[in-house]
Structures are given as C-alpha cells and as structure tokens.
Amino acid sequence: MKLFSGPPLSQFSDRPNNKNVGVEKAAADVAPSEAKPAARGTVTIPQAPEAKLRVVPIPRLATGGRWRVEAMRSLSEPMLLWFTRGQGRITIAGVTRGYGAHNAIFIPAGVMHGFDVGNQTYGSAVFFGKCTHSLPTEPQHLRIRETAPQGELSVLIDHIQRELASSKPGNERAADNYLGLLSVWLERQAEIAAADVKKPDAALRLARRYAALIEQDFRSGKTVAHFAQELGVTTTHLTRVCNQTCGRSASDLLHDRVIFEARKLLTETREPIGKVATSLGFASAAYFTRAFHHRTGKTPSAFRRQG
C-alpha cells in the first residue's frame, strides 16, 4: 500500500528535456529547484498562540484539509498519538508502519512524519508544548495489548484534558502533574517494548538519516542527488531503500515535505507567493506554481484564497 504518492516534479522544470541524461542527472531533476540551489529564504511561520500543553481529538487534526496530517512535516514540540479505534499507516523518519487501536505513538520535536486518518479513526493527540518532564529522545511506536496500561493512559489523558478545561485554581499545575505521570507511563512502556524491538538494519538506518537530512535542509533547494551524495550512496540505492521502508521514492518524501511547508506558509502568513517560493528553494515563482499545482490540484493563489 502506497500513501501520499505522486509523480516527480521534474516534468514541470523549465529545462529542456534530455532523454540521454544519466541516472544521477535524472534524479537531480526531481528536486524542488533547478540545478543551482536557490538561496535560503527568510520566511518563517509565526509561533502558534496555543503552543502549550493541549489535547486534541485526532479527527480534528485534519480540519482544514487532510494534508495537515498526511503530508510529511515536523513539529516544534513533542506529540503523543493515542489511537483508540481505527487503523491506518504512519510514516516516521522515513519508515512506514501500520497502526491500529491501542497504539501509542510518541514523536519527538523535529522528527518528520505523516499519517492517514480514516472515517473510523478515533483517539487523542497530546501536544506537550514546552514540557519540562523527561521524554524519550527517539520515536516510539507502542502497541499496548494489556487492558491495564490501556486504561492508565486513557485516564491520564482524560485528567489532563479535564484540568485544562477547568477554571479551578491550580488547574494548569494539576494538568502538568498528570503530564509528569504520562511521561513515566511512556518511559515504562518504552522499556517493555525495547525487549521486542530488533536492531534496525542498514535500510532503516539509511531511511532515518535521509529523513533527518530532509528535515534539516528541505528549504535549501538541494536535489535528491545532493542528499544521496551526503549519505554516501547513489540516488538509485536511496530510492530503492525508501521504497522498501515506506513505499515511497526518495524524491516523493522530499517534495511532500516541501509542499506541506508551502501550504502552511500560504495559509498562515501573508508573504508574497514569490517570497514563499524563494524561501523553499524554488528557482522561480513560475516553477513553484507549476509544482504546487501538480501536487495539490490548485495554484498557490487559489489555495490561499480557499484556505
């Protein structure tokens, strides 16, 4: 099963098509910029006003478009997804796995991820904000099979949500105390799960390194070939590994991350489209418009008007 798939953006390049180019050159053509990387832009997303501890129903995360959860992106704060019903697929750091009911998935800040949400998917997302409690430094996909820890987590999340909605004195402090207990729950369940986790093989390690590089440099205009060179592999091998670990090509992961950021900039800032294009490494506003339209079915200006 492939998620978030789409053709490469090279067909929208302003360059003339050369059928005799080699594999390395062809891979370079599928990045969100032309051969010479554009300068980094200066557009930034303003700090979200609600960047505090909060609990959001998982279906509500897709409000405003399924791209908000399905497209590759990262958060500036840790997040815990607690699925109580439904199933789907989630990609974290270049690796795709299935999720189902009673799966707790912890994603640290700055880790690229995306997941699909179906009509029957229910659960809660805990956004940790500026959490001072000890949390895992690596992503955790915990399949909670026993009813006792399932109940413990659900009760802790309910308590946090209730205190945050309360007007009683000390409600925020109480919510933070429950968050501390949740962090302990995560630590204990991660230790239990570690006994069953196999050491990641070379493919998984490479996919995670590639995802980390994308998150670090997706605004730079670097091509897939550039990333492959930094990783010490060929573009062909990198694409083969990405297809193996998450069912998507290396270029698709890169483009998905860039276009998500473009959507966010278009909906959450009033920066001119040309400046948005430059900030994401596109060589021209025209090329950005064609690439954006291909991935979303809308021009950037139409998307902004409807968003």
C-alpha positions as a Python dict, from the first residue, in 0.01 Angstrom:
ca = {
    (1, 'M'): (0, 0, 0),
    (2, 'K'): (145, 334, -106),
    (3, 'L'): (50, 653, 68),
    (4, 'F'): (92, 1013, -43),
    (5, 'S'): (230, 902, -379),
    (6, 'G'): (275, 1132, -674),
    (7, 'P'): (483, 1170, -990),
    (8, 'P'): (815, 1354, -970),
    (9, 'L'): (817, 1728, -1022),
    (10, 'S'): (1087, 1715, -1289),
    (11, 'Q'): (829, 1717, -1564),
    (12, 'F'): (745, 2074, -1464),
    (13, 'S'): (1102, 2201, -1488),
    (14, 'D'): (1185, 2487, -1723),
    (15, 'R'): (1486, 2292, -1851),
    (16, 'P'): (1467, 2122, -2191),
    (17, 'N'): (1409, 1751, -2168),
    (18, 'N'): (1716, 1540, -2247),
    (19, 'K'): (1642, 1172, -2284),
    (20, 'N'): (2008, 1082, -2268),
    (21, 'V'): (2076, 1206, -1920),
    (22, 'G'): (2212, 953, -1671),
    (23, 'V'): (2057, 828, -1353),
    (24, 'E'): (2231, 1086, -1134),
    (25, 'K'): (2122, 1373, -1359),
    (26, 'A'): (1765, 1245, -1378),
    (27, 'A'): (1745, 1224, -1003),
    (28, 'A'): (1869, 1580, -973),
    (29, 'D'): (1583, 1696, -1193),
    (30, 'V'): (1319, 1585, -944),
    (31, 'A'): (1415, 1824, -666),
    (32, 'P'): (1217, 2140, -590),
    (33, 'S'): (1469, 2367, -758),
    (34, 'E'): (1682, 2383, -1067),
    (35, 'A'): (2040, 2259, -1084),
    (36, 'K'): (2183, 2553, -890),
    (37, 'P'): (2026, 2556, -541),
    (38, 'A'): (1845, 2877, -461),
    (39, 'A'): (1941, 3080, -162),
    (40, 'R'): (1763, 3004, 163),
    (41, 'G'): (1465, 3229, 226),
    (42, 'T'): (1372, 3419, 535),
    (43, 'V'): (1001, 3344, 562),
    (44, 'T'): (913, 3188, 896),
    (45, 'I'): (593, 3059, 1049),
    (46, 'P'): (483, 3268, 1347),
    (47, 'Q'): (478, 3091, 1681),
    (48, 'A'): (141, 2926, 1733),
    (49, 'P'): (-51, 3111, 2005),
    (50, 'E'): (-162, 2781, 2160),
    (51, 'A'): (189, 2635, 2188),
    (52, 'K'): (115, 2498, 2535),
    (53, 'L'): (10, 2162, 2671),
    (54, 'R'): (-313, 2064, 2497),
    (55, 'V'): (-520, 1761, 2397),
    (56, 'V'): (-689, 1745, 2056),
    (57, 'P'): (-916, 1468, 1916),
    (58, 'I'): (-725, 1301, 1633),
    (59, 'P'): (-1000, 1353, 1370),
    (60, 'R'): (-987, 1727, 1439),
    (61, 'L'): (-621, 1740, 1337),
    (62, 'A'): (-732, 1714, 975),
    (63, 'T'): (-954, 2023, 999),
    (64, 'G'): (-876, 2243, 703),
    (65, 'G'): (-754, 1955, 488),
    (66, 'R'): (-620, 1602, 520),
    (67, 'W'): (-281, 1735, 407),
    (68, 'R'): (-239, 1866, 762),
    (69, 'V'): (-182, 1511, 886),
    (70, 'E'): (-96, 1312, 573),
    (71, 'A'): (184, 1524, 430),
    (72, 'M'): (536, 1496, 567),
    (73, 'R'): (607, 1760, 829),
    (74, 'S'): (755, 1809, 1174),
    (75, 'L'): (650, 1991, 1490),
    (76, 'S'): (845, 2217, 1721),
    (77, 'E'): (713, 2022, 2021),
    (78, 'P'): (677, 1654, 2115),
    (79, 'M'): (346, 1481, 2040),
    (80, 'L'): (176, 1160, 2153),
    (81, 'L'): (-89, 996, 1936),
    (82, 'W'): (-319, 756, 2123),
    (83, 'F'): (-538, 563, 1881),
    (84, 'T'): (-845, 404, 2042),
    (85, 'R'): (-1022, 294, 1724),
    (86, 'G'): (-945, 254, 1356),
    (87, 'Q'): (-635, 165, 1162),
    (88, 'G'): (-402, 310, 903),
    (89, 'R'): (-43, 379, 822),
    (90, 'I'): (203, 622, 973),
    (91, 'T'): (543, 726, 841),
    (92, 'I'): (800, 845, 1092),
    (93, 'A'): (1156, 936, 992),
    (94, 'G'): (1123, 763, 656),
    (95, 'V'): (980, 437, 790),
    (96, 'T'): (615, 336, 742),
    (97, 'R'): (425, 105, 976),
    (98, 'G'): (63, 16, 1028),
    (99, 'Y'): (-121, 140, 1335),
    (100, 'G'): (-440, 21, 1498),
    (101, 'A'): (-647, 53, 1811),
    (102, 'H'): (-449, 87, 2135),
    (103, 'N'): (-135, 209, 1963),
    (104, 'A'): (52, 488, 2139),
    (105, 'I'): (294, 670, 1910),
    (106, 'F'): (535, 925, 2052),
    (107, 'I'): (704, 1164, 1809),
    (108, 'P'): (983, 1393, 1940),
    (109, 'A'): (1010, 1752, 1823),
    (110, 'G'): (1172, 1797, 1483),
    (111, 'V'): (1103, 1443, 1354),
    (112, 'M'): (945, 1426, 1009),
    (113, 'H'): (619, 1230, 1000),
    (114, 'G'): (277, 1194, 840),
    (115, 'F'): (-17, 957, 883),
    (116, 'D'): (-355, 884, 728),
    (117, 'V'): (-678, 932, 922),
    (118, 'G'): (-985, 735, 816),
    (119, 'N'): (-1350, 795, 896),
    (120, 'Q'): (-1334, 535, 1174),
    (121, 'T'): (-1014, 666, 1332),
    (122, 'Y'): (-1055, 794, 1687),
    (123, 'G'): (-824, 885, 1967),
    (124, 'S'): (-635, 1177, 2116),
    (125, 'A'): (-325, 1376, 2031),
    (126, 'V'): (-131, 1520, 2324),
    (127, 'F'): (85, 1819, 2235),
    (128, 'F'): (345, 1864, 2506),
    (129, 'G'): (430, 2230, 2443),
    (130, 'K'): (735, 2339, 2642),
    (131, 'C'): (741, 2026, 2852),
    (132, 'T'): (997, 2006, 3134),
    (133, 'H'): (941, 1637, 3205),
    (134, 'S'): (1174, 1362, 3084),
    (135, 'L'): (1059, 1226, 2750),
    (136, 'P'): (1200, 972, 2501),
    (137, 'T'): (1455, 1113, 2260),
    (138, 'E'): (1361, 866, 1984),
    (139, 'P'): (1021, 796, 1824),
    (140, 'Q'): (822, 523, 1998),
    (141, 'H'): (553, 303, 1841),
    (142, 'L'): (396, 118, 2132),
    (143, 'R'): (133, -149, 2073),
    (144, 'I'): (-43, -167, 2410),
    (145, 'R'): (-204, -511, 2431),
    (146, 'E'): (-288, -532, 2802),
    (147, 'T'): (-601, -363, 2932),
    (148, 'A'): (-437, -217, 3247),
    (149, 'P'): (-187, 13, 3068),
    (150, 'Q'): (-453, 96, 2808),
    (151, 'G'): (-679, 220, 3084),
    (152, 'E'): (-397, 405, 3259),
    (153, 'L'): (-312, 607, 2950),
    (154, 'S'): (-674, 688, 2868),
    (155, 'V'): (-738, 805, 3225),
    (156, 'L'): (-424, 1022, 3230),
    (157, 'I'): (-522, 1191, 2904),
    (158, 'D'): (-878, 1245, 3033),
    (159, 'H'): (-742, 1403, 3351),
    (160, 'I'): (-514, 1635, 3154),
    (161, 'Q'): (-799, 1741, 2927),
    (162, 'R'): (-1036, 1796, 3220),
    (163, 'E'): (-787, 2011, 3411),
    (164, 'L'): (-703, 2219, 3106),
    (165, 'A'): (-1074, 2290, 3056),
    (166, 'S'): (-1127, 2370, 3425),
    (167, 'S'): (-1136, 2715, 3582),
    (168, 'K'): (-1043, 2586, 3927),
    (169, 'P'): (-733, 2724, 4099),
    (170, 'G'): (-416, 2535, 4012),
    (171, 'N'): (-569, 2366, 3708),
    (172, 'E'): (-260, 2416, 3489),
    (173, 'R'): (-33, 2286, 3762),
    (174, 'A'): (-259, 1982, 3806),
    (175, 'A'): (-254, 1918, 3430),
    (176, 'D'): (127, 1939, 3433),
    (177, 'N'): (141, 1689, 3719),
    (178, 'Y'): (-70, 1446, 3521),
    (179, 'L'): (163, 1507, 3226),
    (180, 'G'): (452, 1404, 3450),
    (181, 'L'): (272, 1076, 3522),
    (182, 'L'): (216, 1032, 3150),
    (183, 'S'): (591, 1075, 3090),
    (184, 'V'): (654, 798, 3346),
    (185, 'W'): (398, 578, 3167),
    (186, 'L'): (585, 637, 2839),
    (187, 'E'): (920, 552, 2995),
    (188, 'R'): (791, 225, 3140),
    (189, 'Q'): (612, 113, 2825),
    (190, 'A'): (911, 204, 2608),
    (191, 'E'): (1133, -11, 2828),
    (192, 'I'): (891, -304, 2795),
    (193, 'A'): (875, -262, 2418),
    (194, 'A'): (1254, -234, 2383),
    (195, 'A'): (1292, -602, 2466),
    (196, 'D'): (1098, -695, 2149),
    (197, 'V'): (1248, -436, 1914),
    (198, 'K'): (1506, -564, 1669),
    (199, 'K'): (1815, -359, 1594),
    (200, 'P'): (1742, -152, 1281),
    (201, 'D'): (1903, -288, 968),
    (202, 'A'): (2105, -84, 720),
    (203, 'A'): (1799, 13, 515),
    (204, 'L'): (1614, 151, 816),
    (205, 'R'): (1919, 342, 933),
    (206, 'L'): (1968, 498, 589),
    (207, 'A'): (1599, 595, 560),
    (208, 'R'): (1610, 762, 900),
    (209, 'R'): (1928, 950, 814),
    (210, 'Y'): (1772, 1068, 488),
    (211, 'A'): (1455, 1184, 665),
    (212, 'A'): (1667, 1376, 915),
    (213, 'L'): (1861, 1545, 634),
    (214, 'I'): (1537, 1643, 460),
    (215, 'E'): (1405, 1799, 778),
    (216, 'Q'): (1730, 1986, 822),
    (217, 'D'): (1767, 2116, 465),
    (218, 'F'): (1437, 2094, 277),
    (219, 'R'): (1438, 2473, 227),
    (220, 'S'): (1782, 2473, 63),
    (221, 'G'): (1683, 2365, -287),
    (222, 'K'): (1905, 2057, -263),
    (223, 'T'): (1827, 1774, -501),
    (224, 'V'): (1788, 1407, -419),
    (225, 'A'): (2130, 1360, -573),
    (226, 'H'): (2277, 1611, -326),
    (227, 'F'): (2128, 1424, -31),
    (228, 'A'): (2244, 1090, -167),
    (229, 'Q'): (2597, 1224, -201),
    (230, 'E'): (2592, 1345, 159),
    (231, 'L'): (2478, 999, 266),
    (232, 'G'): (2748, 827, 61),
    (233, 'V'): (2510, 632, -163),
    (234, 'T'): (2375, 654, -517),
    (235, 'T'): (2035, 806, -589),
    (236, 'T'): (1921, 470, -721),
    (237, 'H'): (2008, 296, -394),
    (238, 'L'): (1850, 571, -186),
    (239, 'T'): (1525, 549, -382),
    (240, 'R'): (1525, 170, -355),
    (241, 'V'): (1568, 191, 22),
    (242, 'C'): (1291, 450, 62),
    (243, 'N'): (1056, 234, -143),
    (244, 'Q'): (1145, -57, 82),
    (245, 'T'): (1098, 123, 414),
    (246, 'C'): (796, 340, 342),
    (247, 'G'): (663, 256, -5),
    (248, 'R'): (763, 595, -144),
    (249, 'S'): (1050, 722, -352),
    (250, 'A'): (1323, 948, -215),
    (251, 'S'): (1200, 1235, -432),
    (252, 'D'): (841, 1191, -314),
    (253, 'L'): (946, 1223, 51),
    (254, 'L'): (1138, 1540, -29),
    (255, 'H'): (863, 1700, -235),
    (256, 'D'): (592, 1609, 14),
    (257, 'R'): (782, 1788, 291),
    (258, 'V'): (841, 2097, 77),
    (259, 'I'): (481, 2124, -42),
    (260, 'F'): (348, 2083, 313),
    (261, 'E'): (559, 2378, 421),
    (262, 'A'): (436, 2574, 118),
    (263, 'R'): (74, 2508, 218),
    (264, 'K'): (147, 2617, 572),
    (265, 'L'): (316, 2939, 462),
    (266, 'L'): (29, 3018, 226),
    (267, 'T'): (-236, 2967, 494),
    (268, 'E'): (-56, 3107, 798),
    (269, 'T'): (135, 3405, 655),
    (270, 'R'): (63, 3686, 410),
    (271, 'E'): (404, 3669, 244),
    (272, 'P'): (401, 3716, -136),
    (273, 'I'): (398, 3393, -333),
    (274, 'G'): (734, 3478, -490),
    (275, 'K'): (889, 3511, -146),
    (276, 'V'): (735, 3180, -36),
    (277, 'A'): (886, 3016, -346),
    (278, 'T'): (1230, 3160, -275),
    (279, 'S'): (1219, 3057, 90),
    (280, 'L'): (1163, 2696, -14),
    (281, 'G'): (1446, 2682, -267),
    (282, 'F'): (1246, 2716, -589),
    (283, 'A'): (1434, 2891, -868),
    (284, 'S'): (1129, 3088, -979),
    (285, 'A'): (773, 3164, -876),
    (286, 'A'): (651, 3013, -1203),
    (287, 'Y'): (821, 2680, -1133),
    (288, 'F'): (683, 2685, -778),
    (289, 'T'): (331, 2745, -912),
    (290, 'R'): (353, 2452, -1154),
    (291, 'A'): (497, 2219, -890),
    (292, 'F'): (240, 2324, -629),
    (293, 'H'): (-48, 2284, -873),
    (294, 'H'): (71, 1938, -970),
    (295, 'R'): (81, 1817, -607),
    (296, 'T'): (-238, 1985, -484),
    (297, 'G'): (-455, 2047, -790),
    (298, 'K'): (-461, 2421, -711),
    (299, 'T'): (-241, 2718, -779),
    (300, 'P'): (-80, 2879, -472),
    (301, 'S'): (-306, 3185, -502),
    (302, 'A'): (-621, 2970, -528),
    (303, 'F'): (-510, 2759, -233),
    (304, 'R'): (-450, 3074, -25),
    (305, 'R'): (-793, 3215, -111),
    (306, 'Q'): (-969, 2890, -17),
    (307, 'G'): (-753, 2817, 289),
}
